[in-house]
Structure formats: C-alpha cells, structure tokens
C-alpha cells in the first residue's frame, strides 16, 4: 500500500523536507523517486509556493554566511544547542554545494555574506521546483490547513470547499507570524495548543521600533539614513558596565547604519539589536538605544575639538566643523538633549558618544522580517516530531528560535527542514 506524506507549507523548510524525504525513501526502497511507493505532497495556502523566499530575495538573495562554523552557530543564541547539530550537518558549506547542484553559482561578498551569482531568488526556486517535480513531489496550492478532523485526518480549505486528507506522516512547515500577506500568519498556533503542543508566544524579530518623535523631527527627517554609527541596548535590566565588553557595557556594541521612519527607527543596525530591545520592553516596560554618533573618535578627542572657540559660528556649524556632525545626527542631538547639554563641550561630546534614544514599542509582528517564539524544542523529539502528536513533525520558523539577518535564517530553515524530512523517513521505516 502506498504511504502518503503531507507537507504543509511550501517555503524553504517544506521544500527541503520534501527533497530529502524523496531521496531517502527512494534509497530505502531501491527505486527511483518517481516510482517509489511513498506519495509526497506539499499543501500551500497561497497561489504559489516560496512567496516569502522570493520577496526576501528582491534586494539581493542572501543565502548563508561564510564565517567559521562555531561563530555561525553562536548566532542562534539560546537555541544554539538545539540548532547546532542540524547546522553542523547541513551548514553553509553544504548549502552552497546543494545550490551549486541546482546549477546556481554563488559568491562571498565583502561582508562575508553568500549570494547567488545573479543575486536573485527566482532562478534558484525555478530550478529547485523542477527537480522536486522530477522526484515525484506533488503540489497543491490554495489549500489552507484548518487542523484535524475527529478521525485524525487533515482539514484543508480549498477553492472547491473543505476537504479531508489522510496521511501516514505530516511535516508542518507553516512559517512564523510575519508577512501574513505572503502566507506566514501564525494561524497554526491555536491549532497546536489545542492538542497540548507547547508553543511560546510569537514575537517580532529583526524588527523596527516606535519612537516618540516630535512632529518637527518626524516631518523633517523621516526616511533619512543615519550612517557610520555604533549602538548598544542600555536597558535598565542589563548588568552594569565592565571592561571586558567592547563597548564598556553589558551588551556588545554593534556598528552600522539605520533609517529614521515617521514613527521610529528601522534598518540593519536596529534589527541587530532588536532582540535585547524587545525583551527589555517586555520585562521592564522601557528600553534605551545608546548611540555613538562618532564611533571613530574618542570622547577625549571630541571634547578637545568641541572646546575650541566658536566665535560667531552657530552650534550647527561648530558641530559640523569640529565633530563631523550635521544633518540627521545634529537633529538627533537637538531632539534628545536639553539646552544645557548642548551648552558645554564636555556634555555635548558625552551626548555624541552616548546619546540615549528611548524606544517605546516594537513594530507589529506582521512588519517584522522574522519571528521569535513558536513550538518549544522541549515538545519535540530528536527527529523534530511532536511528542504530543506522533507522526507529525515540524520545521523552519515554526520552531522557537531566532537569528539575525545575514543568511542565518534561511540556513536554519533549510537545515531543520532536512532534519524533519529524514525524521519522517526513519518514522516510516
């Protein structure tokens, strides 16, 4: 009798699960994938698969990172212990080799990030889907998962009405809760909680934050980039400064740039600090982004330069000539510093080196690049099977982990999809 495997979700994790499962089952049965007696089907709620994958690749498809593997795994923070074994098996090197097997060349950028040669996701996805169809994987789009029937079947809403599907094994790869318009809406959370599966609340990750700008600042600087700065989270709940930290504080300092939005701040530097800022807001009700607007200058040098006589120079000209501060950086100083701080060289230099910018809330989950929270690893066995639902596996952003941008998200999704696919192969014998 043919065994049926249902993979719910057509993103990277689900597609990778389908591929390795097809290969593993073909090897186990001694047949080619197209004639083995295991039916592998992908059910996707959207009109096509890989929509978030394609959208993420519009600005340049960052697939992974070339840094040493130990450092790479460390990017997963508290979940490095759970994701480490998966990434060790299918990490940056294996991922690049897999992509090369699809006929797509890659290169390493100056930042260490790895990209397809054409910088686009579409050619990669097309080649991947062609191979999956050749392996006998079947696709069902516009099939939204609604949970289980009383008899244990899978319920799907389709354009032709609701249907039930019986499967011998199931892989859930439904994504997190960000970018709902592309299919990741988190609607699966109550469905799993009803079954006793431990699910941590979904939270925005790699997200922007609201700031209480004055009307003038918001109107004047919305959309402006803030470049060549350093920042750290200096929330009240963090430990006291110490000499061992590069920034002299409880959180490491990060360098980069970000953008001013009409409602707050966003961009790479903000995303890199989003986890401690978000967690501090949840824990303490407040969080502060400490900005160094002149990371190339010491406090002593700035103080000396700003102590020079101003003569008839305005404060704006004085800042520009002696501190290299103008435009939006000067606007930030005026926005957050009282007049007395701007009046003396010492206090002005201190503000430039450590300007406190209070954030009041993360932007909504649907605007975030990725999601924190999800199925707790304690609710999974070593094959990523749900302990409360034998025969049901989970992979990708549904699991409770987070990582910065830079290829870490995609790598973990692919690695966990691979692990879930192999887990199903073992489950089916």
N, C-alpha and C positions, 0 to 999 in steps of 0.2 A: 504494500500500500504506500502511496506517495505521501511523504510528510510535508507539511506546509509550515513555512516560517514567515511570519508577518513582521515587517519592519515599519514602524510608524514614525514618519518624519524623513524627508528627503534632503536633509542638509548633509554636511561633510561627515558627521558621525554615522548617520544612517547609511549613506552610500558606501563608506569604508566597511561597515559591518557586512553589507551585502556582498561586497567583493571578496573579503577574506573568507566569509562563510561559503560562498560558491566554490572558491578554490579548495577549502578544507574538505568540504563534502565530496567534491569530485575526486580528490586524492584518496579519501577514505573508501569510496566505493569503487575506485579503479576505473571510473567513467569520465568522459569529458563533461564539463559543467552543463552543457545543453541537454544531455541525455540522462543525467543522474536522477534519482527518484526523490529528490528534495526540491520542493517548489518554493522559491524565494520571491517574495512580493514586497514592494515598497508602497506604502499608502501615504499620500501627501495631501494636506488640506488645500494648498494653493494650486493655481492652474498649471504650475511647472515646479520642478524641483530646483534646489540650490539658489533660491532667490536672495537670501541674505549673503550667501557666499559671493554672488555676482555683485551685489551692492557694495560689499566690503572691498571688492577689487577695483572699484571705479577710480579710486585715487592712486592706484598702484598696488598690485596684489602682493602683499607681504605674507609669505607662506611660513617662514620659520626664521630662526636666528642662528648665527654661526658661532656664538660664544661657547666656551668649554661646557661640556655636558653638566658638570656639577653646578656651575653657575646658572645654567639654563633651568635645571630642576629647582634650584633655590627660588626662582621667580614665582613658584606656586605657593610660597609662604607656608601657612599652617597645613596645607594639603600636599606638601612636597612628599611626605611619607607615603601617601596613597597613590599619587600620580607618578612618583619617581620610577617605580618598577615598570609602569606602562610606557613611559617616555624612554627609559633605557632600552626597551625592546623595539620601540618604533619612535626614534627621536629625529633630530634634524638631518643626520646623515642618511638614515633610512628613508625619510620623507623625500629628500632630494632625489635619491636613487629611484624611488617609486614614480616621481614626477617625470624623471628622465625616461622611464619605461613607457610613459604615455606619449613620448615624442616631444616633450616640452623642455627646452634648455632653461637653466637657472643661472643667476649670478649673485655675488655677495656685494651689497652696497657699502659705502664708506662707513655707515653706522653699524655694520655687522649684520644688518637685516638681509634676508634672502628673498629674491624676487624671481618670477618667471622672466625670461629674456624680453618678452613682449610687454611685460608689466600689466598684463590683463588676465582676468579670471576666466573669461568666456572660452578661449581656446582650450584651456585645461579642462573645464567642465564638459565641453563637447566631446573631447577625446575620452574622458572618463565614462560618460554615459554610453558612448559607442561600445566601449569594452564591456561594460556591465550588461548591455543588451546581448552582446555576443556570448556572455556567460550564462544567459538564460534568465537573468533577473527581469521580473515583470514590474511595471509601474502603473499605479492607479492614482491619478490626480483628482483634485476636488473631492477627496474623501477625508472628511473631518472626524477624528476619533471622538466618540462620546462616552467611552467607558466600556463596561462589561455587561452582558446580559445575565439574567439569573442563572443560566446554564453554563456561564463561563466563556461564552463567545464574545467577540469584539464587535462593538456597535460603531457604525460609521454613518454620518450624514452625507448623502451624495446628491447630485442634481436630480436624480430619479427617485429620491426618497431614502429612507433609512434602510440599511442592510446589516446583516449579521455575518461575521466571518469566523469560522472555527480554525484555530491554528495550533500546531503542536508546540511551537515556541514563539515568543514575541520579543522583539527588541524595541524599546521606547527610545526614540532619539528626537524628541519634540522641541529641543532648544530651551532657552530660558524665557524671560518675560520682556525682553527689549525688542523694539522694532516689530510691533504686533502686525503692522501692515504687510510684513514680509512672511508672517506665519508664526513667529515666536511670541505667543500671547500669554503663556503661563496658565492656560485653561486646564491643564492637566493636574495642577496642584490639588484641588479638592477631590478629584477622582482617585488619586493615590492615597490621600489622607483618609478617605472613607474606608480604604482597605487596610488601614493600620500601618502604612508605609511612613516612616519618619521623614518629613520634609521641612527643612528650615525655610523661613520666610524669604521670598525673593527680594533682592535689594539691587539698586543700580550700582554698576561697577564701570570704571573708566568713563566717568560722567562729569558734567559741569555742575556748578553750584550757583545758587542765588546770592546776590549781594545787595544790600540796601543802598544803592547809589543815590546820590542827589539827582534831581531832574536835570540839572545842568550837565553833570558829568555823563549821565546816560545818553543824553541827546548829543553831546559833543564828541564822545569817544566810542560809542557803540560800533563794533566792527574793527576797532584798531588793534593791531598786534602789539604785544609787549615782548620785545626781543632781548636776548642776551641778559637774562636774569637767572637768579637762583632762588629756590624756595624750600621751605620745610613746613610741616604741620607743627604748630606750637600750642596745641590744645591743652587745657588745664589738667587733663588726666594723664599726661605723659610725664615720664620721670624727669628729674632735674638735669640740667646740662652737665656733661662730663667731657673730659679732654679726649676720650677715645673716639668720640663721634666726629666725623669730618666737619660738621657744622657747629660743634660745640653744644649739641642739644640731644634730646632723647630720640629724635628722628633724623635719619640721614638727609643731608641737603641734596637736592636734585637741581640740575641746570637745564635750561631750555627756553621755551617761549610759550606764551598763551595768548588768548584773544579776549578782549572785552566784549561782552554782549549787552544788549539792552537791559537784561535782568541780572547779569552776573559775570562769571568767568568760565571759560572753556578752553579746550586745546590740550596739546600733548603734555605740558608740564602739570596742568591741573589733573589730567587723567592719571598721571603717575602717582599723584598724592591723594587720589580720590578715596582709597580705602581707609587710611587713617582719619581723613577729614569726615567721611561719612560715619565712621564708628564713633568718633568723638562727639559728633552732633547727637547720635542716638544715646550715648552714655551720659554726656554732660549737658546737652542742650545748647552747646556752643562749640565753635572751633575757629581757630585763627590760622591763616596762612601768612607766615612770616616771609616777606620778600626782601631779597637783596637786589637792589636796582643797579648796583655797580659791582658785580662779583669779581671784576679784575682789579679792584683797588682795595687796599686795606682801610680800616677805619682811621688809622693814624694819618695815612696819606690824604684821605678825603678831608679830614679835619684841618690839616695844614693848608690844603689848597683852598678850602672854603673860608679860611681865616684871612685870606688876602683882602685888602681894602676894596670895597665895592665902588667907591667914588659915586658917580652918577648912574651906575648900572642898576637896572631893575633886578629884582630877585630872579626873574626868568633868565635874563642874560648872564647873571652871575652863576647860576646853576649850569647853564649851557657851556660857558667858557671854562669853568674850573672843576666841574664834576661830570661833564658829558651828559647831563640830564636835561631833557627837553620833551616836548610833545606829551604823549600819554603818561610817561614816567613823571614828569613835572605835575601833570594833572592828578596823578595818584597821591603825590605828596600833599598837594593842596586839599585833596578830598579827605584825607585821613589825619592830617597833622593840624593841631591848633596853632594859632598865630605865634604863640610864644616858642613853639618848637622850631618854627621857621626863622626865628629872630636871631639865633646864635649859631655859630659854625659847628660847635660840638654837638648840639642837639639835632641840627639838620643832618650832619654826617651820620649820626646814630640812626636817624629815621631812614636815610637812604640805604643803610646796611641791614636794617631790620624793621621794615615797615609792616605793622600789623594790619592785615586785611581780614576782617571777620566775615565768614560765610554763614548764611542763616539756614540753608536747606539744600540738599542735593536736588538736581533737576529730576523730573519724573522718570520712572523706570523705563517708560517707552522711548525716551530720548537717549538712554544710555547706550554705549557701544556694546556692553555685555552685562551679564547678570551674576551677582553673588547669591549664595543660598541655593537650595534645591534638595534633591534626595541625599540624605545623610549617608556617608560611607558605612556607618555602623549598621545601616539597613540593607547592605549588600554583602554577598559573599565574595570570595576571591575571584570568581568569574563574572562579577558585576551582575549577578542575579539577585532579584529582590527576595529577601528572606521571607517576607510575608506573601509572596506570590511566586511559588515555584514555576519555573519555565518562562518567567518574564524577566528580561534583562534591561538595563538602562545604560545610556552612554551620552557623551557630549556635555552640553551646557546644562542639561537637566540635573547633573550631579552638583554637589555642594563644593565648588571650588571657584577661585577667581585668579586672574593673572593680568599683568599689564599688556598693553598692545606691543607689537613687535614680533608677531609670529607665534607667541606662546599660546594664544587662544586656539588658533587653528591646529597647532601641533597636538595639543591635549585632546581636542575633539576627535581628531583622526586616530590618535593612539588609543583612546577609550573605545571608539567605535570598533577598532580592530580587536581589542580585548573582548568586547561583548560578542562579536561575531565568532571568535574562537571558543568563547564560553558556550555558546549555543551548539557549536559543533560537538563539543565534549558532552553536553547535556543530551544530545540526540544519539550519542554513541557512534 
